Amino acid sequence: MNEKLPILAVETSGDICSVAVMFDKKTFSEYSINQKHIHSQKLLDLIKTTFNDHGIKLENVGHIAVSVGPGSFTGLRIGMAAVKGLAFGASLPVVPVPTFEALALRIVNYLPEKTKFIIANNVNLEELYYCRFIKENSSYNIMDALKLVKKIEFSQIIKKGDVIFGNFHSYNPLISIAFPSALDIAKWSYFFGKDLLTFEYDYIEPNYLKKFDIKVKK
């Protein structure tokens, strides 16, 4: 376990801009705004509000956990830039948290042991991010590694008994959970992030799995 508490966690991989402070396994505070394209305007304000409401300062934080994707190109960049800036200024270590695994850690709370489940999220009109897990010992193990697949191929990937989560709705997910919350990011960092703590901020990059073409207006 990662004992560097409290944890400041940031999740910006989807439409929701989410910030959490986890003081211990049972005590936490989380603030979220569910609005598209708001991350750059509200992320730092959410962090400030969270700190003010609980009378803590950045220097009181043990480490910062940040969702690294896959997910929104812009959202991940905004979250990562903010975290790197805060961490550098306060000399705090950062834990890069794999987004799908943090979500899987929440999903297992809804499922019986040995249940196999898939997270499938849209990338664009033709592709999706996909990963298959199994619930074991109240946690998860990865069965099929995270990958980018064509939507037309997804029906061949699904196996009998798979429970599907995510925002790819063609297969009617049992529970519409597509992205983790900041608290999920904090919990993953607490349980699994000890060996990922780093001060090498320049080496922390979003995991897109896909190259994006950035168009510049002339």
C-alpha positions in Angstrom: 0.0 0.0 0.0 1.0 3.6 -0.6 1.3 5.2 2.8 2.0 8.7 1.5 -1.3 10.3 2.7 -3.3 12.3 2.2 -3.7 11.7 -1.5 -4.7 14.5 -3.9 -6.3 12.8 -7.0 -7.3 14.3 -10.3 -9.5 12.7 -13.0 -10.0 14.4 -16.3 -10.1 11.6 -18.8 -13.8 12.1 -19.6 -16.5 14.8 -19.5 -16.4 15.0 -15.7 -13.8 17.1 -14.0 -13.2 15.4 -10.7 -10.9 16.1 -7.7 -10.6 14.1 -4.5 -8.5 14.1 -1.3 -8.2 10.8 0.4 -7.1 11.1 4.0 -7.3 7.3 4.8 -9.2 4.3 3.6 -12.4 5.5 5.0 -12.1 9.3 5.0 -12.2 11.3 1.8 -13.7 14.3 0.0 -14.6 14.5 -3.6 -15.8 17.4 -5.9 -16.9 16.9 -9.5 -18.4 19.0 -12.3 -20.2 17.1 -15.0 -19.9 19.5 -18.0 -18.0 19.2 -21.2 -14.9 21.4 -22.0 -14.8 22.8 -18.4 -11.6 21.2 -17.2 -9.2 24.1 -18.0 -11.5 26.6 -16.3 -12.5 24.7 -13.2 -9.8 22.1 -12.3 -7.6 24.4 -10.1 -10.7 26.0 -8.6 -12.0 22.5 -7.5 -8.6 21.7 -5.9 -8.6 25.1 -4.1 -12.2 24.5 -2.9 -11.4 21.0 -1.6 -8.3 22.3 0.3 -10.2 25.3 1.8 -13.1 23.2 2.9 -10.9 20.9 4.9 -8.3 23.3 6.1 -5.3 21.8 4.3 -2.6 23.0 2.0 -0.8 21.5 -0.9 2.3 21.0 1.3 0.2 18.8 3.6 -0.4 16.3 0.7 1.6 13.0 0.7 1.4 12.6 -3.1 -0.7 13.4 -6.2 -2.4 10.7 -8.2 -3.5 11.5 -11.8 -5.4 9.6 -14.4 -3.2 8.9 -17.4 -5.7 7.4 -19.8 -6.8 6.3 -22.2 -9.4 9.0 -22.6 -10.0 12.5 -23.9 -6.9 13.9 -25.5 -7.5 17.4 -24.2 -8.8 16.4 -20.8 -5.8 14.2 -20.0 -3.4 16.9 -21.1 -5.1 19.5 -18.9 -5.1 17.2 -15.9 -1.5 16.2 -16.3 -0.2 19.7 -16.9 -2.0 20.9 -13.7 -0.7 18.0 -11.6 2.9 18.4 -12.9 2.8 22.1 -12.1 1.5 21.5 -8.6 3.8 18.7 -7.9 6.9 20.6 -9.1 6.0 23.6 -7.0 5.5 21.6 -3.8 8.2 18.9 -4.5 5.6 16.2 -4.3 5.8 12.7 -5.9 3.2 11.7 -8.5 1.5 8.4 -9.2 0.3 7.9 -12.8 -2.8 5.9 -12.6 -4.1 3.7 -15.5 -7.7 4.9 -16.1 -9.3 1.6 -17.0 -7.7 -0.2 -14.0 -9.0 2.4 -11.6 -12.4 2.0 -13.1 -12.1 -1.8 -12.8 -11.3 -1.5 -9.1 -14.7 0.3 -8.7 -16.6 -2.1 -10.9 -15.6 -5.2 -8.9 -17.7 -3.9 -6.1 -20.8 -4.7 -8.2 -19.9 -8.2 -9.3 -19.6 -11.7 -7.9 -16.2 -13.4 -7.7 -14.9 -14.8 -10.9 -17.1 -12.6 -13.1 -15.5 -11.6 -16.3 -16.1 -8.1 -17.5 -15.2 -5.8 -20.3 -14.6 -2.0 -20.3 -15.3 -0.6 -23.8 -15.1 3.2 -24.5 -15.6 5.1 -27.7 -12.6 6.6 -29.4 -14.2 7.8 -32.6 -16.9 6.6 -35.0 -14.9 3.5 -35.9 -12.8 2.6 -33.0 -13.0 1.9 -29.2 -10.7 1.2 -26.3 -11.2 -2.3 -24.9 -9.9 -4.3 -22.0 -11.1 -7.6 -20.4 -10.9 -8.3 -16.6 -11.9 -10.9 -14.1 -12.9 -10.3 -10.5 -10.6 -12.3 -8.2 -10.1 -11.9 -4.4 -12.3 -8.8 -4.3 -10.0 -7.1 -6.8 -9.3 -7.6 -10.5 -6.9 -9.3 -12.9 -6.4 -8.4 -16.5 -7.3 -11.1 -19.0 -7.0 -9.2 -22.3 -4.6 -6.2 -22.2 -5.9 -2.7 -23.1 -6.0 -2.2 -26.8 -7.5 -0.2 -29.6 -10.0 -2.2 -31.7 -12.4 -1.6 -34.6 -16.1 -1.4 -33.5 -17.1 -3.8 -36.2 -14.7 -6.4 -34.7 -16.1 -6.0 -31.1 -18.8 -8.7 -31.6 -16.1 -11.2 -32.2 -14.3 -10.3 -29.0 -17.2 -10.7 -26.6 -17.5 -14.0 -25.0 -20.4 -15.7 -23.2 -20.7 -14.4 -19.7 -18.9 -11.1 -20.3 -20.4 -8.2 -18.5 -19.9 -5.0 -20.4 -19.2 -1.5 -19.0 -18.3 1.7 -20.7 -19.9 4.3 -23.1 -20.0 2.0 -26.2 -23.7 1.5 -26.0 -24.3 -0.9 -28.9 -24.2 -3.8 -26.4 -26.3 -2.2 -23.7 -23.9 -2.1 -20.7 -25.4 -3.5 -17.5 -24.2 -0.4 -15.7 -23.3 2.7 -17.5 -19.9 3.3 -15.9 -17.5 4.7 -18.4 -14.9 6.6 -16.5 -13.5 6.5 -13.0 -14.0 9.3 -10.4 -11.1 11.1 -8.7 -11.8 8.9 -5.7 -11.3 5.8 -7.8 -7.9 7.3 -8.9 -7.0 7.9 -5.3 -7.9 4.4 -4.2 -6.0 2.8 -7.0 -3.0 4.8 -6.1 -3.3 3.9 -2.4 -3.5 0.1 -3.1 -1.3 -0.2 -6.1 0.7 2.9 -6.6 3.6 2.5 -4.2 6.1 1.4 -6.8 5.0 4.1 -9.3 5.7 7.1 -7.1 8.0 9.4 -9.1 9.5 12.9 -9.1 10.4 12.4 -12.8 7.5 14.5 -14.0 8.8 14.8 -17.6 8.4 11.0 -18.0 4.7 11.0 -17.1 2.7 11.0 -20.3 -0.9 10.3 -21.3 -1.6 6.8 -22.5 -3.6 7.4 -25.7 -2.9 4.1 -27.5 -3.6 6.1 -30.6 -1.8 8.9 -32.4 -3.9 12.0 -32.8 -3.6 14.5 -35.6 -3.5 18.0 -34.1 -4.9 20.5 -36.6 -3.7 24.1 -36.3 -5.8 26.9 -37.8 -3.9 28.9 -40.4 
